[in-house]
Amino acid sequence: MKKTSQTVGLMTALLLAACQSGASDALKITDDHGNSPQHSGEWILVAGQVKGKTLNVQDGKITLKQDKDAFTGISAINHYRVPVKIRGNTIEHPDEPPTTTLMAGPMEAMRLESDYLEAMSVVNNLKREGDQLTISGDGIELQFRPAR
């Protein structure tokens, strides 16, 4: 019995250590001076253009967080994950497709979500200036503000 409780204690300690080590590995969105945002790290889409089309951001709430190797968040209806590698202000997309949950919703929100996810799959640049984050690419500009 003593050996079992020691094993359980060791396993618990290892799991806690593993969970905590991942948190510090998260990529940080910084401005040109290396400053990180003074908020939770979650951003809200406030405006966007995709191939000349203005995104109707009022049709659904889109959030963005930057995990260790991906952008994640809510894309109007579903949770999403877009794998990325960030080097400075450059966004690279590995050979791994974006993933989402598979819920349906109002047509307008589904259209916004589709346009947003298509754009996030090909963007290649990010820039943060104060409380504004801009993610862009060929014919794409997405503007975010910090979630409050």
Backbone as a ProteinNet text record, in pm:
[ID]
protein_1_A
[PRIMARY]
MKKTSQTVGLMTALLLAACQSGASDALKITDDHGNSPQHSGEWILVAGQVKGKTLNVQDGKITLKQDKDAFTGISAINHYRVPVKIRGNTIEHPDEPPTTTLMAGPMEAMRLESDYLEAMSVVNNLKREGDQLTISGDGIELQFRPAR
[TERTIARY]
81.9	0	86.5	193.9	282	345.3	384	445.2	345	217.4	113.6	94.9	90	70.4	192.5	311.2	431.1	427.8	383.4	375.1	273	156.9	54.1	106.5	176.5	233	334.6	419.5	520.1	453.4	351.5	280.8	212.1	151.5	85.2	185.6	300.5	404.5	453.3	471.7	516.3	412.6	285.8	179.6	171.5	181.5	179.1	297.2	414.3	533.2	516.5	460.3	438.8	340.2	234	133.6	194	273.3	330.6	438.3	513.5	620.9	566	448.1	389.8	346.4	304.4	252.8	359.9	483.1	586.7	639.8	603.5	648.1	560	450.5	359.1	429.2	403	456.6	391.5	462.8	410.6	399.6	285.7	270.2	325.2	430	493.9	494.2	514.3	526.8	672.5	704.2	839.6	945.1	902.4	996.1	1003.4	936.2	938.5	840.5	750.7	652.9	536	495.4	377.6	255.1	136.7	15.2	-11.8	-76.9	-110	-252.9	-286.1	-419.8	-405.7	-515.9	-516.9	-449.1	-414.1	-356.6	-461.8	-588.1	-694.5	-729.2	-750.6	-782.1	-920.4	-987	-1119.5	-1106.8	-1160.1	-1160.1	-1257.1	-1207.8	-1292.5	-1315.5	-1231.9	-1248.1	-1165.5	-1206.4	-1130.2	-1167.8	-1069.7	-1087.4	-1023.6	-1096.4	-1044.3	-1071.9	-965.4	-976.4	-1075.7	-1066.9	-1152.7	-1291.7	-1322.5	-1453.9	-1440.6	-1524.6	-1525	-1596.2	-1532.7	-1595.3	-1701.2	-1815.6	-1922.3	-1899.6	-1810.6	-1771.7	-1886.2	-1991.6	-2106.7	-2188.3	-2160.4	-2235.9	-2192	-2083	-2037.1	-1910.1	-1885.8	-1764.8	-1652.4	-1539.1	-1420.9	-1309	-1251.7	-1141.7	-1015.4	-902.8	-772.7	-683	-620.5	-513.9	-398.1	-279.5	-161.9	-105.7	-119.8	-60.8	80.8	143.3	282.5	306.1	218.4	241.4	117.2	24.2	-100	-174.4	-257.5	-358.7	-482.6	-548.9	-669.6	-775	-898.6	-1003.2	-1139.8	-1231.9	-1368.4	-1387	-1437	-1452.8	-1600.3	-1666.8	-1808.9	-1898.6	-1871.9	-1954.6	-1867.8	-1766	-1683	-1551.4	-1494.1	-1356.6	-1265.1	-1151	-1058.6	-915.4	-831.5	-686.9	-619.7	-535.7	-460.8	-312.6	-249.2	-106.9	-21.5	70.3	160.4	296.4	394	524.8	548.5	586.3	608	755.9	810.3	949.3	950.2	968.2	958.7	816.3	796.5	662.3	609.1	681	643.2	569	458.1	378.4	403.8	443.2	462	358	309.4	208.1	269.6	282.4	333.9	232.8	272.8	185	82.5	11.7	-92	-215.4	-329	-447	-508.8	-582.2	-657.9	-764.2	-801.9	-908.2	-1012.3	-1136.7	-1244.8	-1340.2	-1420.9	-1535.3	-1636.2	-1742	-1832.7	-1977	-1997	-2132.7	-2184	-2314.8	-2377.6	-2439	-2469.6	-2530.7	-2598.3	-2631.2	-2694.6	-2606.5	-2669.5	-2597.1	-2492.3	-2526.9	-2432.9	-2308.6	-2327.5	-2214.1	-2129.4	-2194.2	-2120.4	-2038.2	-2091.5	-2018.2	-1897.2	-1916.9	-1806.9	-1699.1	-1740.3	-1645.3	-1565.1	-1632.3	-1565.2	-1461.9	-1499.2	-1407.4	-1287.8	-1314.8	-1208.2	-1109.5	-1159.8	-1071.3	-991.9	-1053.5	-980.8	-864.8	-892.8	-788.8	-677.8	-714.7	-614.6	-524.2	-569	-489.3	-377.7	-383.3	-283.6	-215.1	-256.4	-189.6	-41.7	41.3	184.9	256.8	181.6	246.4	161.7	228.7	157	232.9	155.2	213.8	127.1	191.6	120.2	170.2	75.6	105.4	13.7	69.4	-10.9	-117.8	-243.2	-355.3	-420	-344.7	-398.9	-306.3	-367.5	-294.6	-349.6	-260.9	-301.4	-233	-313	-262.5	-299.7	-200.6	-226.3	-158.2	-194.7	-138.4	-183	-167.3	-202.4	-352.7	-391.3	-531.5	-610.6	-540.4	-606.1	-554.1	-644.9	-606.8	-711.6	-666.4	-753.8	-705.3	-795.2	-758.9	-825.2	-744.6	-789.4	-761.7	-842.8	-817.6	-814.6	-753.7	-751.9	-890.9	-913.2	-1039.3	-1032.4	-1141.9	-1141.9	-1234.7
-119	0	125.7	125.1	240.4	267.3	159.2	174.3	234.1	195.5	248.6	398.1	441.8	584.2	665.5	609.3	678.5	691.3	585.6	588.7	691.5	695.9	793.4	935.4	956.8	1088.4	1131	1039.3	1068.8	1100.3	1023.4	1046	1183.3	1218.6	1347.8	1461.5	1449.7	1551.9	1565.9	1453.9	1458.3	1524.1	1492.4	1553.7	1704.3	1747.3	1890.5	1961.8	1901	1960.6	1971.1	1868.6	1870.7	1979	1995.4	2098.1	2237.3	2261.6	2393.5	2424.3	2325	2352.8	2398.1	2351.4	2390.3	2535.3	2590.5	2726.7	2828.1	2807.3	2904.8	2891.1	2782.8	2763	2834.9	2897	2961.9	3077.4	3091.1	3202.7	3330.5	3438.4	3566.3	3661.7	3728.3	3833.4	3959.7	4013.9	4133.1	4244.3	4367.3	4477.8	4487.4	4591	4606.7	4624.8	4657.2	4677.8	4557.3	4447.2	4325.7	4326.6	4424.6	4432.7	4340.5	4263.2	4177.2	4256.3	4215.9	4286.8	4273.4	4375.2	4375.4	4326.5	4212.3	4154.4	4003.3	3934.3	3788.9	3715	3784.5	3718.8	3679.4	3709.1	3679.8	3807.3	3793.5	3904.6	3883.7	3993.6	3991.8	4054.8	3988.6	4044.3	4162.5	4279	4398.4	4444.2	4402	4439.1	4344.2	4329	4243.8	4259.7	4236.7	4234.8	4106.8	4034.5	3911.8	3919.3	3933.4	3938.6	4046.5	4164.3	4275.5	4275.2	4172.6	4161.2	4198.1	4289	4327.1	4219.8	4174.2	4075.7	4143.7	4082.3	4134	4082.4	4149.4	4101.5	4106.7	4180.7	4184.7	4055.1	3968.7	3843.8	3733.4	3755.5	3656.1	3701.8	3650.9	3685.7	3591.3	3650.6	3572.3	3610	3508	3530.3	3463.9	3510	3455.1	3449.3	3336.2	3320.5	3255	3280.2	3220.1	3117.9	2990.3	2883	2858.1	2756.5	2726.4	2715.3	2645.8	2620.4	2640.4	2723	2742.4	2866.6	2918.3	3015	2934.7	2971.2	2902	3004.9	2960.1	3050.6	3002	3097.8	3070.9	3148.8	3080.6	3141.8	3164.7	3243.2	3277.8	3167.7	3041.3	2930	2822.7	2780.3	2666.9	2710.1	2618.8	2634	2593	2662.3	2630.5	2624.2	2562.5	2556.3	2562.7	2664.7	2680.2	2667.6	2556.8	2539.3	2646.6	2706.8	2808.6	2799.2	2855	2881	3029.3	3101.3	3244.8	3274.5	3346.8	3390	3541.4	3613.8	3760.1	3799.8	3869	3908.4	3818.4	3711.2	3621.9	3500.2	3467.5	3349.7	3243.6	3125.7	3012	2906.8	2838.7	2734.5	2598.3	2512.2	2377.4	2296.4	2179.2	2092.9	2022.1	2098.6	2044.1	2132.5	2075.2	2158.1	2213.2	2324	2375.8	2273.7	2278	2190.5	2274.8	2226.1	2294.8	2192	2237.2	2156.9	2168.4	2091.1	2084.3	2119.2	2236.8	2280.6	2373.5	2375.4	2465.9	2583.2	2687.6	2805.6	2887.5	3012.3	3099.7	3115.2	3125.8	3132.3	3243.3	3362.2	3474.8	3442.7	3381.5	3345.4	3236.6	3142.9	3036.2	3094.3	3192.9	3257.6	3332.5	3407.3	3479.2	3380.3	3271.4	3171	3111.9	3078.7	3021.1	3117.2	3244.1	3344.4	3364.6	3370.7	3391.2	3274.5	3151.5	3035.9	3021.4	3054.7	3052.8	3152.3	3271.8	3374.2	3332.2	3278.7	3239.4	3126.6	3053.6	2943.4	2992.3	3118.4	3167	3297.4	3358.6	3482.7	3455.9	3559.7	3539	3649.6	3743.9	3854.5	3896.9	3932.1	3989.8	4110.2	4205.4	4327.8	4374.5	4405.3	4459.4	4599.1	4691.5	4829.6	4866.9	4877.6	4908.9	4803.9	4846.5	4754.9	4710	4712.6	4664.9	4558.3	4448.9	4340.6	4328.3	4329.6	4312.4	4188	4099.2	3978.6	3991.4	3972.9	3999.6	3898.8	3910.1	3827.4	3884.9	3811.1	3856.9	3884	4013.1	4051.7	4031.2	4010.8	3982.6	4078.3	4136.5	4214	4191.7	4139.1	4113	4197.7	4277.6	4365.2	4317.8	4307.2	4258.3	4362	4355.9	4434.7	4335.4	4374.7	4283.9	4256.1	4133.1	4098.3	4158.6	4208	4270.1	4195.7
0	0	0	77.5	84.4	-51.6	-121.6	-253.2	-352.6	-344.3	-432.6	-410.5	-284.2	-257.5	-300.9	-290.5	-337.9	-490	-556.9	-703.1	-749.4	-683.3	-717.7	-694.1	-585.1	-555.5	-660	-703.1	-804.8	-938.8	-975.1	-1101.6	-1099.3	-987.2	-975	-990.9	-925.7	-936.3	-1080.1	-1150.6	-1289.4	-1379.7	-1357.8	-1438.4	-1415.9	-1291.5	-1262.6	-1326.3	-1319.7	-1380.7	-1531.5	-1593.4	-1738.5	-1777.4	-1702.1	-1731.7	-1720.6	-1619.3	-1599.6	-1701.5	-1746.7	-1841.6	-1974.8	-2015.7	-2143.1	-2145.9	-2034.7	-2031.7	-2069.2	-2027.9	-2057.6	-2199.7	-2270.3	-2406.4	-2507.4	-2463.9	-2556.3	-2626.6	-2755.6	-2830.8	-2781.7	-2786.1	-2739.6	-2857.6	-2869.5	-2968.8	-2905.4	-2964.7	-2909.2	-3013.6	-2966.4	-3060.3	-3105.5	-3183.2	-3237.5	-3129.3	-3007.3	-2896.8	-2804.3	-2840.6	-2759.4	-2644	-2639.5	-2531.7	-2557.8	-2458	-2467.6	-2425.7	-2474.7	-2435.4	-2286.8	-2230.5	-2088.2	-2066.8	-2126.1	-2110.4	-2112.1	-2121.2	-2107.7	-2222.6	-2329	-2445.2	-2547.5	-2518	-2612.8	-2688.4	-2818.4	-2905.9	-2966.4	-3003.1	-3066	-3204.8	-3306	-3441.3	-3445.9	-3490.1	-3497	-3640.3	-3733.3	-3873.8	-3959.1	-4083.6	-4171.9	-4317.7	-4402.6	-4547.4	-4597.7	-4682.2	-4742.4	-4891.6	-4971.2	-5117.7	-5162.1	-5100.3	-5137.2	-5074.6	-4998.5	-4934.6	-4786.6	-4739.3	-4598.3	-4517.4	-4410.5	-4322.8	-4236.5	-4224.4	-4138.7	-3996.4	-3923.5	-3790.9	-3689.9	-3719.7	-3630.2	-3637.8	-3736.4	-3751.9	-3655.7	-3581.7	-3485	-3416.7	-3299.2	-3223	-3262.7	-3302.2	-3338.1	-3242.3	-3179.5	-3085.6	-3138.2	-3087.1	-3126.4	-3004.3	-2985	-2885.8	-2957.2	-2908.7	-2968.5	-2871.5	-2907.8	-2829.1	-2877.5	-2823.7	-2856	-3006	-3076	-3217.7	-3303.3	-3255.3	-3329.7	-3283.6	-3374.6	-3337.2	-3301.2	-3191.8	-3149.7	-3111.5	-3099.4	-3055.7	-3098	-3103.6	-3149	-3278.3	-3380	-3512.4	-3544.7	-3464.6	-3477.4	-3421.8	-3456.1	-3408.4	-3342.6	-3412.2	-3369.6	-3306.5	-3231	-3183.1	-3297.1	-3309.2	-3418	-3367.8	-3451.9	-3429.7	-3565.7	-3586.6	-3710.8	-3675.7	-3715.7	-3685.2	-3754.1	-3679.2	-3733.7	-3665.2	-3733.3	-3673.4	-3697.5	-3591.4	-3603	-3582.4	-3679	-3672.6	-3692.9	-3581.8	-3588.8	-3620.2	-3731	-3774.5	-3885.3	-3916.7	-4024.8	-3971.4	-4035.5	-4000.8	-4106.7	-4063.4	-4154.3	-4121.5	-4223.1	-4205.3	-4234.7	-4132.8	-4156.9	-4238.5	-4282.6	-4362.4	-4275.8	-4196.1	-4108.1	-4125	-4163	-4189.2	-4061	-4073.5	-3959.4	-3917.1	-3790.7	-3741	-3669.8	-3671.7	-3602.6	-3545.4	-3451.1	-3411.4	-3525.8	-3521.4	-3637	-3601.5	-3545.6	-3512.8	-3623.3	-3640.9	-3737.5	-3662.2	-3737.2	-3676.9	-3784.1	-3753	-3852	-3976.5	-4091.5	-4218.7	-4220.4	-4168	-4169	-4085.8	-3969.3	-3883.7	-3949.9	-4017.6	-4086	-4201.7	-4270.7	-4380.2	-4324.2	-4214.9	-4150.8	-4107.6	-4044.8	-3998.5	-4114.6	-4222.1	-4338.5	-4397	-4414.3	-4468.2	-4375.4	-4246	-4147.3	-4148.9	-4144.6	-4141	-4270.3	-4381.5	-4509.1	-4504	-4452.2	-4441.7	-4345.6	-4228.9	-4129.3	-4178.8	-4278.1	-4332.9	-4424.4	-4467.9	-4563.3	-4522.4	-4410.3	-4368	-4344.7	-4363.2	-4347.5	-4271.3	-4213.5	-4144	-4024.8	-3915.8	-3802.4	-3751.5	-3702.2	-3648.2	-3533.3	-3421.5	-3306.1	-3279.5	-3269.8	-3234.2	-3119.7	-3000	-2882.6	-2861.4	-2860.3	-2838.1	-2968.8	-3077.4	-3204.9	-3262.3	-3305	-3370.2	-3511.1	-3609.5	-3748.8	-3802.9	-3858.2	-3923.5	-4070	-4158.3	-4298.7	-4390.8	-4515.8	-4621.7	-4754.6	-4860.8	-4994.8	-5003.4	-5004.3	-5013.5	-4884.9	-4772.4	-4644.8	-4538.3	-4462.1	-4344.3	-4236.2	-4121.9	-4008.2	-3890.4	-3832.1	-3721.7	-3593.6	-3487.6	-3358.7	-3251.7	-3144.2	-3023.4	-2906	-2796.5	-2679.9	-2627.1	-2584.9	-2516.8	-2378.2	-2329.6	-2196.4	-2104.4
[MASK]
++++++++++++++++++++++++++++++++++++++++++++++++++++++++++++++++++++++++++++++++++++++++++++++++++++++++++++++++++++++++++++++++++++++++++++++++++++

